[in-house]
């Protein structure tokens, strides 16, 4: 696979896209391979645009992750500091 297909595959894995929307996940990977392999600039641009659309939809369908944001990180550090008695 090429760079775009490899990156797309990693994102699909992170999103658990094959579990939530297997058809759209397969479509995203096929579009990514088209972006990598198509020599025609117009066709490549069209495939890239469609890939962005499909990935955006898959992101909306992805289950909520356990990862926190910066505020969650600060809260965890504060709790750890309090637990140490500092």
N, C-alpha and C positions, 0 to 999 in steps of 0.2 A: 504494500500500500504506500501511497505518497504521504506527504506531510499533512495535507488537509484531512485525508481519510484517517490517518493515525490520530490526529487531534480530535476528530469527530468521534472516533471509537472510544477514546478515553472519556470524553464528555458523556457519551451514551452510557458508559459503564457507571460513571458517577451519578447520573440521573436515574439509574435503574430503568432505563427507557424500554428495554426488552421485556420487562415485567409489566409495565403500565401501558405501553402502546407499541407492541412489536412491529406492526406494519409501518408506523411512522419512523421507528428506529431504523428499520431496513431501508426505507426511502431515504433517510438522512445519510446513511452510509453510502448508498448508491450515488446520491448527488455529490457527496464529497469525493468519491472516486472519479466522477465526471469532471469535477473541478481540477483534480490532479492530472487527468489523462487527456482532456480535450485541448487540442492545439488552437482552436478557433477562439479568438478573444470574446466575440459576442456570445457564443455558446457557453463559454466559461463564466462570463458575467451573469448570464441567465441562471445557470446552475447554482452559482454562489448566492444569488438573490433568493432562490427557492430554498436553498439549504438554510439560510438565515431564518426564513419564515418557519420551516419545519422545526428547527432547533428552538425557536422562541416558543412554539406550541408545546414542545416536549418539556421545556423548563417549567411551563405553567402546570403541566400534569405531574411533575416529579413530586414524590412524597417529601414532606418537610424534613429537613436534615437536622441532625443533632448539633451541628456547628453553631457556635454563638458568634455574636458580633463583638465589636470593640467594647461596648458597654458591659456585656457579659464577662469578657476577659477582666475588666477592671473590678467587677464585683467578685469574681473568683479570687483575684489577688488580695482584695480587702479581707475576704473571709479567711484566707490562708494566714494573713498577717495577724488577724484577731485570734486565730486558733493557736498561733505561736506565742501569743501574749505580748506582741510588740505594739 
